[in-house]
Amino acid sequence: METNYNPNEQALALHGDRVNTETKEVQARLLKILKVIDRVCKDHGLTYYLLCGTMLGAVRHGGFIPWDDDADVGMPRDDYEKLLAHADEWMPEGYEVVSGGRTAGYPYPFARVQETGSTYRMHRSYDFVGGLPIDLFPLDGMVEDCSSRRSHYKRYKFWWKMLYFTHTDPYKHGRGLRSMLTLLLRKLLSPALVHRKLDDVRRQWRIENTPLIADHDYRPEKGAMPKEWYGEPVPVEFNGCMLMGVAKPHEYLTHLYGNYMEIPSEIPPQNYRFLDLNKPWREYVSEQKK
């Protein structure tokens, strides 16, 4: 007898211990941020797509992957930069955009849309504190020529590593050669310079002039794919509302995950090391300085 495949039931059977009250509350708050992004983009004629695991969740689960505590969105470069330029006037109260060019101490090569009323710290070697966020990636052009792509990604990875050294704790691994190198690089390279270099590399090719689109920050070797897979954004149901997904989700998800409908036997660890959904992050930072 055939039975209907229910990915949500299978996911809960395998990893239900991760689907606790806090995870559900995090997802409810992330959904509000997604709705803010959707509304701002529609109001101002901007294009966006659900990306990576968020797009996977939309297709396989009709919303968040049950244990997920983050979300990813991508925007074509011109729209991405327009949003960053107007974020202070376009974002509703309680939400803000942070990025390397806008926010002191910001350590990531992409922007975030985050709450102002919560406190969030990732499992990373950085001291940056913000609100519960959604990662916002610029989408850039990419060429098919393998040699040009290898050179491009080599330069990109170099500056991404420099970004790490300019923000990480120099004494995380003790006081040795690594800490000396980190301190030296922090004297030679300003974070603002490194952010500019990263953006310069990513802007090498414009989307309208290339056959591929690259998000750069999802496994660089897999992050470039045919432009038509993104296409015109397509409405997709996500936790009871309609958000915008890629035009060819099957091709997109197969490229990233292979058999994407299969529930994995192992799942990533929790993304954050500290979370307070009720304390504004600026208040938390102020208290830590006392």
C-alpha positions as CSV (number, residue, x, y, z in Angstrom):
1,M,0.0,0.0,0.0
2,E,1.4,3.4,-1.0
3,T,1.6,6.1,1.7
4,N,1.9,9.8,1.2
5,Y,5.4,11.1,1.9
6,N,5.2,13.7,4.7
7,P,8.6,15.5,5.1
8,N,7.5,17.3,8.2
9,E,6.5,14.1,10.0
10,Q,9.8,12.5,9.0
11,A,11.8,15.6,10.0
12,L,10.2,15.6,13.4
13,A,10.7,11.9,13.9
14,L,14.4,12.3,13.2
15,H,15.2,15.7,14.8
16,G,12.2,16.6,16.9
17,D,14.4,17.3,19.9
18,R,15.7,20.5,18.1
19,V,12.1,21.8,17.6
20,N,11.6,23.3,21.0
21,T,9.6,26.4,22.1
22,E,12.5,28.7,21.5
23,T,13.0,27.5,18.0
24,K,9.4,28.1,17.2
25,E,9.6,31.6,18.6
26,V,12.7,32.3,16.7
27,Q,11.0,31.2,13.5
28,A,7.9,33.3,14.2
29,R,10.2,36.4,14.6
30,L,12.2,35.5,11.5
31,L,8.9,35.3,9.6
32,K,8.1,38.8,10.6
33,I,11.5,40.0,9.3
34,L,10.8,38.2,6.0
35,K,7.5,39.9,5.7
36,V,9.2,43.3,6.3
37,I,11.7,42.5,3.5
38,D,8.9,41.5,1.2
39,R,6.9,44.6,2.0
40,V,9.8,47.0,1.6
41,C,10.9,45.4,-1.7
42,K,7.3,45.5,-3.1
43,D,6.8,49.1,-2.0
44,H,10.1,50.3,-3.7
45,G,10.2,48.0,-6.8
46,L,13.1,45.8,-5.6
47,T,13.7,42.2,-6.5
48,Y,14.5,39.5,-3.9
49,Y,14.6,35.7,-3.6
50,L,14.5,33.2,-0.8
51,L,17.9,31.5,-0.9
52,C,19.5,28.2,0.2
53,G,17.9,26.5,3.2
54,T,15.1,29.0,3.2
55,M,14.2,28.1,-0.4
56,L,14.6,24.5,0.5
57,G,12.2,24.8,3.4
58,A,9.6,26.5,1.2
59,V,9.7,23.6,-1.2
60,R,10.1,20.7,1.2
61,H,8.2,21.9,4.2
62,G,6.0,24.8,3.1
63,G,8.0,27.1,5.3
64,F,10.9,26.8,7.7
65,I,12.8,23.6,7.9
66,P,11.5,22.5,11.4
67,W,14.9,22.9,13.2
68,D,16.1,26.0,11.4
69,D,16.9,29.1,13.3
70,D,18.1,31.4,10.5
71,A,17.0,32.5,7.0
72,D,18.7,33.7,3.8
73,V,17.6,36.2,1.2
74,G,19.3,37.4,-2.0
75,M,19.0,40.5,-4.1
76,P,20.5,41.5,-7.4
77,R,23.4,43.9,-6.8
78,D,21.7,47.1,-7.9
79,D,18.6,46.4,-5.7
80,Y,20.8,45.3,-2.8
81,E,22.7,48.6,-2.8
82,K,19.6,50.6,-3.2
83,L,18.1,49.0,-0.1
84,L,21.3,49.7,1.9
85,A,21.3,53.3,0.7
86,H,17.7,53.9,1.8
87,A,17.4,51.5,4.7
88,D,17.1,54.2,7.4
89,E,14.1,55.7,5.7
90,W,12.5,52.5,4.4
91,M,12.7,50.1,7.3
92,P,9.8,50.2,9.7
93,E,10.3,50.8,13.4
94,G,11.9,47.9,15.2
95,Y,14.0,46.8,12.2
96,E,17.3,47.9,10.7
97,V,19.9,47.0,8.1
98,V,23.5,46.4,9.2
99,S,26.5,45.9,6.8
100,G,30.2,46.4,6.5
101,G,29.8,49.8,4.9
102,R,27.2,51.0,7.4
103,T,28.0,49.5,10.8
104,A,31.1,49.7,12.9
105,G,32.6,46.3,13.8
106,Y,30.4,44.4,11.4
107,P,32.4,41.3,10.5
108,Y,30.4,39.7,7.6
109,P,30.8,40.1,3.8
110,F,27.0,40.5,3.4
111,A,24.3,42.6,5.0
112,R,21.6,41.7,7.6
113,V,18.1,42.8,8.3
114,Q,17.7,42.5,12.0
115,E,15.4,43.3,14.9
116,T,16.3,46.2,17.2
117,G,14.5,44.7,20.2
118,S,16.4,41.4,20.6
119,T,20.1,40.4,21.2
120,Y,21.8,37.8,19.1
121,R,25.4,36.5,18.9
122,M,26.5,33.8,16.4
123,H,28.8,30.8,17.0
124,R,31.7,32.6,15.4
125,S,35.0,34.1,16.5
126,Y,33.6,37.6,16.5
127,D,32.4,39.9,19.3
128,F,29.7,41.5,17.1
129,V,26.4,41.9,18.8
130,G,23.1,42.6,17.0
131,G,19.5,41.7,16.9
132,L,17.9,38.5,15.6
133,P,18.8,38.7,11.9
134,I,18.1,37.5,8.4
135,D,21.2,37.3,6.1
136,L,20.9,39.4,3.0
137,F,23.2,38.5,0.1
138,P,24.1,40.6,-3.0
139,L,23.7,38.6,-6.3
140,D,26.3,39.4,-8.9
141,G,27.2,38.3,-12.4
142,M,29.6,35.3,-13.1
143,V,31.3,34.1,-16.2
144,E,31.4,30.5,-17.5
145,D,35.2,30.5,-18.2
146,C,36.7,28.2,-15.6
147,S,40.1,30.0,-15.5
148,S,38.5,33.4,-14.9
149,R,36.2,32.0,-12.2
150,R,39.1,30.3,-10.4
151,S,41.0,33.6,-10.4
152,H,38.0,35.5,-9.2
153,Y,37.2,33.2,-6.3
154,K,40.9,33.0,-5.3
155,R,40.9,36.8,-4.9
156,Y,37.5,36.7,-3.1
157,K,38.6,34.1,-0.6
158,F,41.8,36.0,0.1
159,W,39.9,39.2,1.1
160,W,37.3,37.1,3.0
161,K,40.2,35.7,5.0
162,M,41.5,39.2,5.6
163,L,38.1,40.2,6.8
164,Y,38.2,37.4,9.3
165,F,41.6,38.5,10.6
166,T,40.5,42.1,11.0
167,H,37.6,41.1,13.3
168,T,38.5,37.9,15.1
169,D,39.9,37.8,18.6
170,P,43.7,37.7,18.1
171,Y,44.2,35.6,21.3
172,K,41.4,33.1,20.6
173,H,44.0,30.4,19.9
174,G,46.5,31.6,22.5
175,R,49.5,33.9,22.3
176,G,51.7,32.5,19.5
177,L,52.5,33.1,15.8
178,R,48.8,33.1,14.8
179,S,48.0,35.9,17.3
180,M,51.0,37.9,16.1
181,L,49.9,37.6,12.5
182,T,46.4,38.6,13.4
183,L,47.6,41.7,15.3
184,L,49.9,42.7,12.4
185,L,47.1,42.4,9.8
186,R,44.8,44.5,12.0
187,K,47.4,47.2,12.0
188,L,47.9,47.0,8.2
189,L,44.4,46.6,7.1
190,S,41.3,48.5,8.2
191,P,38.0,46.7,8.2
192,A,36.5,49.4,5.9
193,L,39.3,48.8,3.3
194,V,38.7,45.0,3.4
195,H,34.9,45.4,2.9
196,R,35.6,47.6,-0.1
197,K,38.0,45.1,-1.6
198,L,35.4,42.3,-1.2
199,D,32.7,44.3,-2.9
200,D,35.1,45.3,-5.7
201,V,35.8,41.6,-6.4
202,R,32.1,40.7,-6.3
203,R,31.2,43.5,-8.7
204,Q,33.7,42.3,-11.3
205,W,30.8,41.2,-13.6
206,R,27.3,42.6,-13.9
207,I,24.3,40.2,-14.0
208,E,23.0,41.6,-17.3
209,N,26.3,40.9,-19.0
210,T,26.9,37.3,-17.9
211,P,25.1,33.9,-18.2
212,L,25.5,33.0,-14.5
213,I,24.6,34.5,-11.2
214,A,26.7,34.1,-8.1
215,D,25.7,34.6,-4.4
216,H,29.4,34.1,-3.4
217,D,28.6,33.3,0.2
218,Y,27.1,29.8,-0.1
219,R,30.0,27.4,-0.8
220,P,31.7,29.5,-3.6
221,E,32.2,26.5,-5.9
222,K,28.4,25.9,-5.9
223,G,27.2,29.5,-5.6
224,A,27.3,30.2,-9.4
225,M,24.5,28.9,-11.5
226,P,22.5,29.8,-14.7
227,K,20.7,33.1,-14.6
228,E,17.5,31.5,-15.7
229,W,17.3,29.4,-12.6
230,Y,16.7,32.6,-10.7
231,G,14.7,34.2,-13.4
232,E,11.7,36.4,-12.4
233,P,10.9,35.8,-8.7
234,V,8.0,33.4,-8.3
235,P,5.5,33.5,-5.3
236,V,5.9,30.5,-3.0
237,E,4.0,29.6,0.1
238,F,6.0,30.0,3.3
239,N,4.5,29.4,6.7
240,G,1.1,30.6,5.6
241,C,2.1,33.7,3.6
242,M,3.4,34.2,0.1
243,L,7.1,35.2,-0.4
244,M,9.3,35.3,-3.5
245,G,11.4,32.3,-4.6
246,V,13.6,31.4,-7.6
247,A,12.0,30.6,-10.9
248,K,13.4,27.1,-11.2
249,P,13.5,25.7,-7.6
250,H,14.1,22.1,-8.7
251,E,17.3,22.9,-10.7
252,Y,18.4,25.4,-8.0
253,L,18.0,23.0,-5.1
254,T,19.4,20.0,-6.9
255,H,22.5,21.9,-7.7
256,L,23.0,22.8,-4.0
257,Y,21.8,19.7,-2.2
258,G,21.4,16.8,-4.6
259,N,18.3,14.8,-3.5
260,Y,16.9,17.8,-1.6
261,M,13.6,16.1,-0.6
262,E,15.5,13.6,1.5
263,I,15.6,14.5,5.3
264,P,19.3,14.5,6.4
265,S,20.4,12.1,9.1
266,E,22.6,14.9,10.6
267,I,21.7,18.5,10.9
268,P,23.8,21.6,11.5
269,P,24.3,22.8,15.0
270,Q,22.4,25.8,16.4
271,N,23.6,29.0,14.8
272,Y,23.8,31.2,17.9
273,R,25.7,31.2,21.1
274,F,23.6,33.8,22.9
275,L,20.0,34.8,22.3
276,D,17.6,37.1,24.2
277,L,14.5,37.7,22.3
278,N,13.3,40.3,24.8
279,K,16.4,42.5,25.3
280,P,17.3,45.2,22.8
281,W,20.8,44.6,21.6
282,R,22.0,48.2,22.2
283,E,20.8,47.8,25.8
284,Y,22.7,44.6,26.1
285,V,25.9,46.2,24.7
286,S,25.6,49.1,27.1
287,E,25.2,46.8,30.1
288,Q,28.3,44.8,29.0
289,K,30.4,47.9,29.0
290,K,29.7,48.8,32.6
